Amino acid sequence: MDVLSNLALGFGVALTLKNLAYCFLGVFLGTLIGVLPGVGPLVTIAMLLPITFGLDPVSSLIMLAGIFYGAQYGGSTTAILVNMPGEVSSAVTAIDGYQMARQGRAGPALATAAIASFTAGIISTLLVAFFGPLVGKWALEFGAAEYFSLMLMGLVFSAVLAHGDLVKSLAMVVTGLMLGIVGTDVTSGLPRFSFGMAELLDGVGFTVVAVGLFAVAEIVQNLARTDKVEVFTKDVKNLMPTWADLKAITGPTMRGTALGSFFGALPGITASVAAFSAYMLEKKIAKDPSRFGHGAIEGVAAPEAANNAAAQTHFIPTLTLGIPATAVMALVLGALTMQGIQPGPAVMTTKPELFWGLVASMLVGNVLLLLLNLPLVGVWARLTQVPYRFLFPAILVFASVGNYSLNNSAVDVYLCAVVGVLGYVFAKLDCQPAPLILGYVLGPMLEENLRRALLMAEGSFTVFVTRPISLVFLLASALLLVAMVVPSLRKGRARVAGESEGD
């Protein structure tokens, strides 16, 4: 009954005219940026962070959340019609969705994506409502040592599960940690790594890092692309799937929802991992796996359900533990921190309208997304043909104005440009930015809990291994690192042995 009464409180918050408007704005922007090639939720949320500073926390969180899960809906449109996923997690959808479009079944493919996304969104939001408070109660048992070990595990997960080389991912985490400690030492009050610049005494601004790393760097990368694609907008008709299609997608949708909900609740695991896992599961259990990759409708339903379920359940570790599950969640966490709210288990008791208002708004938002996506699919399809050269100047101007207006400082704009150049260099070196932003967000909290734990233990590091929960988190981090490093060492030895035999 507590959940029902809390949901009633949440709907009372979410259904106010103001929050309903921000929910609609969020899901509309999310769908739009999911459809437009070269624009994603990271870029959009990074640009909107300065604006959210002037909103109340509930409204800003509702809007940012709507952008995030709305982009999962919109990303499927470009994946199916253009074979250019608007979101990374929609790349799996493109495998069979684009083939369905080539076969003249773009309409059923888009409808399947919308139905699977809606179903997964509703179910996973209810899971957030039921399991979020349980995780929060469990987290109340945590002390400084447990929080330090949990955050360390989240950083290790983000590095290990990121695409690309493990060493590069760990290096990006360390870079983020270094950026996060720039400013004034919270204990001694002395400046650290400020290089005598008064503008850096408060640290490198969160919006500076977010906009530079994602918006500016992404724009440069997109401008360098010259690939051309075929768009199947003329085949968007007969939207409703047949009864045979609906029967075929029921099982994959449910299994994708279950997988996505599970992966979404784990720190460091992105929606793309959930989507890929759901796709591989369907292919493995299918009677005829050869259909996958050639227009199998199950290959659209399962990953779409998985990535949308993961997008909703990502809020469980972010709000209840204060651990961002992904780079987007790190931006959301940063937005709340800017508002003076510290996410964690106390949020549900000190700010119940924030947590339950968000949960209720996600239920409302999923309904709005279904109403937006199916009737307006023709409009979204035409937007895929907007040339990127018309989009990037507006994005740059908006990002620069937003950065400047936050502190009225031109230094922030210059720093944003520098971070943008670094982001482009990182991309060329195949270094993923997500571990960096997670390291930047968690760095100060990691340091604070480390110092607090050592202070309480009178300087003894044994506090991290004598407390059972902390020890479990540390062992999980170590095992994950070993599991990733050992196969690489074996491959290296095998390669060396092969070269020796060749000599």
C-alpha positions as CSV (number, residue, x, y, z in Angstrom):
1,M,0.0,0.0,0.0
2,D,3.0,2.3,0.6
3,V,3.9,2.1,-3.1
4,L,0.3,3.0,-4.1
5,S,0.1,6.0,-1.8
6,N,3.6,7.1,-2.9
7,L,2.5,6.8,-6.6
8,A,-0.6,8.9,-5.8
9,L,1.8,11.5,-4.4
10,G,3.9,11.2,-7.5
11,F,0.9,11.7,-9.9
12,G,-0.1,14.7,-7.8
13,V,3.3,16.2,-8.6
14,A,3.6,15.0,-12.2
15,L,0.1,16.0,-13.4
16,T,0.5,19.6,-12.4
17,L,0.2,21.8,-15.5
18,K,3.9,22.9,-15.2
19,N,5.4,19.5,-14.8
20,L,3.2,18.0,-17.4
21,A,4.4,20.7,-19.8
22,Y,8.1,19.9,-19.0
23,C,7.4,16.2,-19.4
24,F,5.9,16.8,-22.8
25,L,8.8,19.1,-23.7
26,G,11.3,16.4,-22.6
27,V,9.8,13.5,-24.5
28,F,9.3,15.7,-27.6
29,L,12.9,16.9,-27.5
30,G,14.0,13.4,-26.8
31,T,12.2,12.0,-29.8
32,L,13.4,14.9,-32.0
33,I,17.1,14.5,-31.1
34,G,16.8,10.7,-31.4
35,V,15.5,11.1,-34.9
36,L,18.0,13.8,-36.0
37,P,21.3,12.2,-37.1
38,G,24.4,13.4,-35.2
39,V,22.4,14.7,-32.2
40,G,21.9,12.6,-29.1
41,P,20.7,12.9,-25.5
42,L,24.2,13.5,-24.2
43,V,24.6,16.6,-26.5
44,T,21.1,17.9,-25.7
45,I,21.2,17.4,-22.0
46,A,24.7,18.9,-21.8
47,M,23.4,22.0,-23.7
48,L,20.3,22.3,-21.5
49,L,22.1,22.0,-18.1
50,P,22.5,25.8,-17.7
51,I,18.8,26.2,-18.3
52,T,17.8,23.7,-15.7
53,F,19.7,25.7,-13.1
54,G,16.9,28.2,-13.2
55,L,14.1,25.5,-12.8
56,D,13.0,23.8,-9.7
57,P,14.7,20.3,-9.2
58,V,11.5,18.3,-9.9
59,S,10.7,20.0,-13.2
60,S,14.3,19.9,-14.4
61,L,14.7,16.2,-13.6
62,I,11.3,15.4,-15.3
63,M,12.5,17.2,-18.4
64,L,16.0,15.6,-18.5
65,A,14.5,12.1,-17.9
66,G,12.0,12.6,-20.7
67,I,14.9,13.6,-23.1
68,F,16.8,10.5,-22.1
69,Y,14.1,7.8,-22.5
70,G,12.5,9.8,-25.4
71,A,15.7,9.5,-27.3
72,Q,15.5,5.7,-27.1
73,Y,12.2,5.9,-28.9
74,G,13.4,8.4,-31.5
75,G,16.6,6.6,-32.2
76,S,14.8,3.6,-33.7
77,T,13.3,5.8,-36.5
78,T,16.7,6.6,-38.0
79,A,17.9,3.1,-37.4
80,I,15.0,1.6,-39.3
81,L,14.6,4.2,-42.1
82,V,18.2,5.3,-42.7
83,N,20.4,2.6,-41.1
84,M,21.9,5.4,-39.1
85,P,21.1,4.8,-35.4
86,G,20.2,8.1,-33.6
87,E,21.3,6.4,-30.4
88,V,24.1,3.8,-29.8
89,S,21.6,1.4,-28.3
90,S,19.5,1.6,-31.5
91,A,22.4,0.2,-33.5
92,V,21.1,-3.4,-32.9
93,T,17.6,-2.4,-34.0
94,A,19.1,-1.3,-37.4
95,I,20.3,-4.8,-38.2
96,D,16.8,-6.2,-38.9
97,G,14.8,-2.9,-38.9
98,Y,16.6,-1.5,-41.9
99,Q,16.1,-4.8,-43.8
100,M,12.4,-4.7,-43.0
101,A,12.3,-1.2,-44.5
102,R,14.1,-2.4,-47.6
103,Q,11.4,-5.1,-48.0
104,G,8.7,-2.5,-47.8
105,R,7.8,-3.1,-44.2
106,A,9.0,0.1,-42.6
107,G,5.6,0.8,-41.2
108,P,5.3,-2.4,-39.2
109,A,8.9,-2.1,-38.1
110,L,8.4,1.4,-36.7
111,A,5.1,0.3,-35.0
112,T,6.9,-2.7,-33.5
113,A,9.6,-0.5,-32.1
114,A,7.0,1.9,-30.6
115,I,4.9,-0.9,-29.1
116,A,7.9,-2.8,-27.6
117,S,9.3,0.5,-26.2
118,F,6.0,1.5,-24.6
119,T,5.5,-1.9,-23.0
120,A,9.0,-2.0,-21.7
121,G,8.8,1.6,-20.4
122,I,5.7,1.0,-18.4
123,I,6.8,-2.3,-16.9
124,S,10.3,-1.1,-16.0
125,T,8.9,2.1,-14.5
126,L,6.8,0.0,-12.2
127,L,9.9,-1.9,-11.3
128,V,11.6,1.4,-10.3
129,A,8.6,2.2,-8.1
130,F,8.6,-1.2,-6.3
131,F,12.4,-1.9,-6.1
132,G,13.8,1.6,-5.8
133,P,12.7,2.0,-2.2
134,L,14.1,-1.4,-1.3
135,V,17.5,-0.5,-2.7
136,G,17.3,2.8,-0.8
137,K,16.5,1.1,2.5
138,W,19.5,-1.3,1.9
139,A,21.7,1.6,1.1
140,L,20.9,3.3,4.4
141,E,23.1,0.7,6.0
142,F,26.1,2.1,4.1
143,G,28.9,4.0,5.7
144,A,31.7,6.0,4.2
145,A,33.7,2.8,3.5
146,E,30.8,1.1,1.7
147,Y,30.2,4.2,-0.4
148,F,33.8,4.5,-1.4
149,S,34.0,0.8,-2.4
150,L,30.7,1.1,-4.3
151,M,31.8,4.1,-6.2
152,L,35.2,2.4,-7.0
153,M,33.2,-0.6,-8.3
154,G,31.1,1.7,-10.5
155,L,34.2,3.3,-12.0
156,V,35.8,-0.1,-12.7
157,F,32.5,-1.4,-14.2
158,S,32.4,1.7,-16.5
159,A,36.0,1.2,-17.6
160,V,35.8,-2.6,-18.1
161,L,32.5,-2.5,-19.9
162,A,33.3,0.4,-22.2
163,H,33.9,-0.2,-25.8
164,G,37.6,-0.5,-26.7
165,D,40.9,-1.1,-24.9
166,L,40.7,-1.6,-21.1
167,V,43.9,0.4,-20.4
168,K,42.5,3.4,-22.4
169,S,39.2,3.2,-20.5
170,L,41.0,3.2,-17.1
171,A,43.1,6.1,-18.3
172,M,39.9,8.0,-19.1
173,V,38.6,7.3,-15.6
174,V,41.8,8.7,-14.1
175,T,41.6,11.7,-16.3
176,G,38.0,12.3,-15.1
177,L,39.1,11.9,-11.5
178,M,41.9,14.5,-12.0
179,L,39.4,17.0,-13.6
180,G,37.1,16.4,-10.7
181,I,39.6,17.4,-8.0
182,V,40.6,20.7,-9.6
183,G,39.6,23.6,-7.4
184,T,39.8,24.1,-3.6
185,D,40.5,21.2,-1.2
186,V,37.4,20.7,0.9
187,T,39.4,19.9,4.0
188,S,42.3,22.3,4.0
189,G,40.8,25.1,1.9
190,L,43.9,25.3,-0.2
191,P,43.7,25.6,-4.1
192,R,44.6,22.5,-6.1
193,F,45.6,22.5,-9.8
194,S,44.1,25.9,-10.3
195,F,47.4,27.3,-11.8
196,G,46.7,30.7,-10.2
197,M,43.5,31.2,-12.0
198,A,40.7,32.5,-9.8
199,E,38.1,31.1,-12.2
200,L,39.3,27.6,-11.4
201,L,39.1,27.9,-7.6
202,D,35.5,26.4,-7.8
203,G,36.7,23.7,-10.2
204,V,36.2,23.0,-13.8
205,G,32.4,23.6,-14.4
206,F,30.3,20.5,-15.0
207,T,28.6,22.1,-18.0
208,V,32.0,23.0,-19.4
209,V,33.1,19.4,-19.4
210,A,29.8,18.0,-20.5
211,V,29.2,20.4,-23.4
212,G,32.8,20.3,-24.6
213,L,33.2,16.6,-24.3
214,F,30.0,15.6,-26.0
215,A,28.5,18.6,-27.9
216,V,31.6,20.2,-29.4
217,A,33.6,17.0,-30.0
218,E,30.6,15.3,-31.5
219,I,30.0,18.1,-33.9
220,V,33.5,18.0,-35.2
221,Q,33.3,14.2,-35.7
222,N,30.0,14.4,-37.5
223,L,31.3,17.1,-39.8
224,A,34.1,14.8,-40.8
225,R,31.7,12.1,-42.0
226,T,31.0,11.9,-45.8
227,D,28.9,8.7,-45.9
228,K,25.6,8.7,-47.8
229,V,22.6,6.6,-47.0
230,E,19.4,5.6,-48.6
231,V,16.2,6.7,-46.8
232,F,13.0,4.6,-47.0
233,T,10.5,7.3,-46.1
234,K,8.2,6.4,-49.0
235,D,7.4,3.0,-47.4
236,V,6.0,4.3,-44.1
237,K,2.5,3.1,-44.5
238,N,0.3,0.3,-43.1
239,L,1.7,1.0,-39.6
240,M,-0.2,-1.5,-37.6
241,P,1.5,-5.0,-37.5
242,T,-0.6,-8.0,-38.4
243,W,-1.8,-10.5,-35.7
244,A,1.0,-12.8,-36.7
245,D,3.5,-10.0,-36.1
246,L,2.0,-9.2,-32.7
247,K,2.1,-12.8,-31.7
248,A,5.8,-13.0,-32.9
249,I,6.9,-9.9,-30.9
250,T,5.1,-10.7,-27.6
251,G,7.8,-13.1,-26.2
252,P,10.8,-11.1,-27.4
253,T,9.3,-7.9,-25.9
254,M,8.9,-9.5,-22.5
255,R,12.3,-11.1,-22.5
256,G,13.9,-7.9,-23.7
257,T,12.1,-6.0,-20.9
258,A,13.4,-8.4,-18.3
259,L,17.0,-8.3,-19.6
260,G,16.9,-4.5,-20.0
261,S,15.5,-4.0,-16.5
262,F,18.2,-6.2,-15.0
263,F,21.1,-4.6,-16.8
264,G,19.8,-1.1,-16.3
265,A,19.9,-1.5,-12.5
266,L,23.6,-2.3,-12.6
267,P,26.1,0.6,-12.4
268,G,28.3,1.0,-15.5
269,I,26.2,-1.1,-17.9
270,T,24.7,0.9,-20.8
271,A,21.5,0.4,-22.7
272,S,23.4,-0.8,-25.7
273,V,24.7,-3.8,-23.7
274,A,21.1,-4.7,-22.8
275,A,20.0,-4.3,-26.4
276,F,22.8,-6.5,-27.8
277,S,22.2,-9.1,-25.1
278,A,18.5,-9.3,-25.9
279,Y,19.2,-9.6,-29.6
280,M,21.7,-12.4,-29.1
281,L,19.2,-14.2,-26.8
282,E,16.4,-14.1,-29.4
283,K,18.8,-15.3,-32.1
284,K,20.0,-18.2,-29.9
285,I,16.5,-19.5,-29.0
286,A,15.0,-18.9,-32.4
287,K,13.9,-21.9,-34.5
288,D,15.5,-20.4,-37.6
289,P,18.4,-18.1,-36.5
290,S,19.2,-17.5,-40.2
291,R,16.3,-15.1,-40.4
292,F,18.1,-12.6,-38.2
293,G,19.9,-10.0,-40.1
294,H,17.4,-10.4,-43.0
295,G,14.3,-8.6,-41.5
296,A,13.3,-10.7,-38.5
297,I,10.7,-8.7,-36.6
298,E,11.9,-10.2,-33.3
299,G,15.2,-8.5,-34.0
300,V,13.4,-5.2,-33.7
301,A,11.2,-5.9,-30.7
302,A,13.7,-7.4,-28.3
303,P,16.5,-4.7,-28.5
304,E,14.0,-1.9,-28.5
305,A,12.3,-3.3,-25.3
306,A,15.7,-3.9,-23.7
307,N,17.1,-0.4,-24.3
308,N,14.0,1.4,-23.1
309,A,13.7,-0.8,-20.0
310,A,17.4,-0.1,-19.2
311,A,16.8,3.6,-19.8
312,Q,14.1,3.6,-17.0
313,T,15.9,1.4,-14.5
314,H,19.1,3.4,-14.8
315,F,17.4,5.7,-12.4
316,I,17.5,3.1,-9.6
317,P,21.3,3.3,-8.9
318,T,21.5,6.9,-9.8
319,L,18.9,8.2,-7.4
320,T,19.0,5.6,-4.6
321,L,22.8,5.1,-4.4
322,G,24.1,8.2,-6.1
323,I,26.0,6.1,-8.6
324,P,25.3,7.1,-12.2
325,A,24.8,4.1,-14.4
326,T,25.8,5.8,-17.6
327,A,27.2,9.1,-18.9
328,V,23.7,10.5,-19.4
329,M,22.9,9.6,-15.8
330,A,26.1,11.3,-14.8
331,L,24.8,14.5,-16.4
332,V,21.5,14.0,-14.5
333,L,23.4,13.5,-11.3
334,G,25.4,16.7,-12.0
335,A,22.2,18.6,-12.7
336,L,20.8,17.6,-9.3
337,T,24.1,18.4,-7.6
338,M,24.0,21.9,-9.2
339,Q,20.5,22.3,-7.6
340,G,22.0,21.5,-4.1
341,I,20.5,18.0,-4.0
342,Q,22.7,15.0,-3.1
343,P,21.3,11.8,-4.7
344,G,21.3,8.8,-2.4
345,P,19.0,6.7,-0.1
346,A,17.9,9.8,1.8
347,V,16.3,11.3,-1.4
348,M,13.1,9.3,-0.9
349,T,12.6,10.5,2.6
350,T,13.8,14.1,2.4
351,K,12.6,14.7,-1.2
352,P,9.7,12.2,-1.8
353,E,8.1,14.6,-4.4
354,L,11.3,14.4,-6.4
355,F,11.6,10.6,-6.6
356,W,7.9,9.7,-6.9
357,G,7.2,12.7,-9.1
358,L,9.8,11.3,-11.5
359,V,8.4,7.8,-11.4
360,A,4.9,9.0,-12.1
361,S,6.2,11.3,-14.9
362,M,7.8,8.3,-16.6
363,L,4.5,6.5,-16.7
364,V,2.9,9.7,-18.2
365,G,5.8,10.2,-20.5
366,N,5.6,6.7,-22.0
367,V,2.0,7.3,-22.9
368,L,2.9,10.7,-24.5
369,L,5.7,9.0,-26.5
370,L,3.3,6.4,-27.9
371,L,0.9,9.2,-28.9
372,L,3.8,11.2,-30.4
373,N,5.5,8.4,-32.3
374,L,2.8,6.5,-34.1
375,P,0.6,9.4,-35.5
376,L,3.6,11.6,-36.4
377,V,5.9,8.9,-37.8
378,G,5.7,10.5,-41.2
379,V,6.9,13.8,-39.8
380,W,9.8,12.2,-37.9
381,A,10.7,10.3,-41.1
382,R,11.1,13.6,-43.1
383,L,13.3,15.0,-40.4
384,T,15.9,12.4,-41.1
385,Q,16.7,14.2,-44.3
386,V,17.6,17.5,-42.6
387,P,21.3,18.3,-43.6
388,Y,23.6,18.4,-40.6
389,R,25.2,21.6,-41.8
390,F,22.0,23.4,-40.8
391,L,22.0,21.9,-37.3
392,F,25.5,22.3,-35.9
393,P,25.8,26.2,-36.0
394,A,22.6,26.4,-33.8
395,I,24.0,23.8,-31.4
396,L,27.3,25.6,-31.0
397,V,25.7,29.0,-30.4
398,F,23.2,27.5,-27.9
399,A,26.1,25.7,-26.1
400,S,28.3,28.8,-25.9
401,V,25.5,31.1,-24.7
402,G,24.5,28.5,-22.1
403,N,28.0,28.1,-20.8
404,Y,28.6,31.9,-20.6
405,S,25.3,32.7,-18.9
406,L,25.8,30.3,-16.0
407,N,28.7,32.3,-14.5
408,N,28.9,35.2,-16.9
409,S,32.5,34.1,-17.5
410,A,34.2,34.0,-20.9
411,V,36.8,31.6,-19.4
412,D,34.1,28.9,-19.3
413,V,33.6,29.3,-23.0
414,Y,37.3,29.0,-23.7
415,L,37.6,26.0,-21.4
416,C,34.7,24.4,-23.2
417,A,36.5,24.8,-26.5
418,V,39.6,23.2,-25.0
419,V,37.7,20.3,-23.6
420,G,36.0,19.9,-27.1
421,V,39.4,19.7,-28.7
422,L,40.5,17.1,-26.1
423,G,37.2,15.2,-26.8
424,Y,38.0,15.0,-30.5
425,V,41.5,13.8,-29.8
426,F,40.2,11.2,-27.5
427,A,37.8,10.0,-30.2
428,K,40.6,9.7,-32.7
429,L,42.6,7.7,-30.2
430,D,39.5,5.5,-29.7
431,C,39.1,6.5,-26.1
432,Q,35.5,6.5,-24.9
433,P,34.3,9.6,-23.1
434,A,31.8,7.9,-20.8
435,P,34.4,6.6,-18.2
436,L,35.8,10.2,-18.1
437,I,32.5,11.9,-17.3
438,L,31.8,9.2,-14.6
439,G,35.2,9.7,-13.1
440,Y,34.7,13.5,-13.1
441,V,31.3,13.2,-11.4
442,L,32.2,10.5,-8.8
443,G,35.8,11.8,-8.2
444,P,34.9,14.4,-5.5
445,M,32.5,12.0,-3.8
446,L,35.0,9.2,-3.9
447,E,37.7,11.4,-2.3
448,E,35.2,12.7,0.4
449,N,34.2,9.2,1.4
450,L,37.8,7.9,1.4
451,R,38.8,10.7,3.7
452,R,35.8,10.3,6.0
453,A,36.3,6.5,6.2
454,L,40.0,6.9,7.1
455,L,39.2,9.6,9.6
456,M,36.8,7.3,11.4
457,A,39.3,4.4,11.3
458,E,42.1,6.6,12.6
459,G,44.0,6.3,9.3
460,S,43.7,2.5,9.0
461,F,43.0,1.2,5.5
462,T,41.7,-2.1,7.0
463,V,38.3,-0.4,7.4
464,F,37.6,-1.2,3.7
465,V,38.2,-5.0,4.1
466,T,36.9,-5.5,7.6
467,R,33.4,-4.2,6.7
468,P,31.6,-7.1,4.8
469,I,29.6,-5.0,2.3
470,S,32.7,-2.9,1.4
471,L,34.8,-6.1,1.0
472,V,32.2,-7.6,-1.4
473,F,32.3,-4.4,-3.6
474,L,36.1,-4.5,-3.6
475,L,36.3,-8.2,-4.5
476,A,33.7,-7.7,-7.3
477,S,35.9,-4.9,-8.7
478,A,39.1,-7.0,-8.5
479,L,37.4,-10.1,-10.0
480,L,36.1,-8.1,-12.9
481,L,39.5,-6.6,-13.6
482,V,41.1,-10.1,-13.5
483,A,38.4,-11.5,-15.7
484,M,39.2,-8.9,-18.3
485,V,43.0,-8.8,-18.0
486,V,43.7,-12.6,-18.0
487,P,42.3,-13.3,-21.5
488,S,44.3,-10.4,-22.8
489,L,47.5,-11.7,-21.2
490,R,46.9,-15.2,-22.7
491,K,46.4,-13.7,-26.2
492,G,49.6,-11.7,-25.8
493,R,51.5,-14.8,-24.7
494,A,50.0,-16.9,-27.6
495,R,51.0,-14.2,-30.1
496,V,54.6,-14.1,-28.7
497,A,54.8,-17.9,-28.8
498,G,53.6,-17.9,-32.4
499,E,56.2,-15.3,-33.4
500,S,58.9,-17.3,-31.7
501,E,58.0,-20.5,-33.5
502,G,57.9,-18.5,-36.8
503,D,61.5,-17.4,-36.2
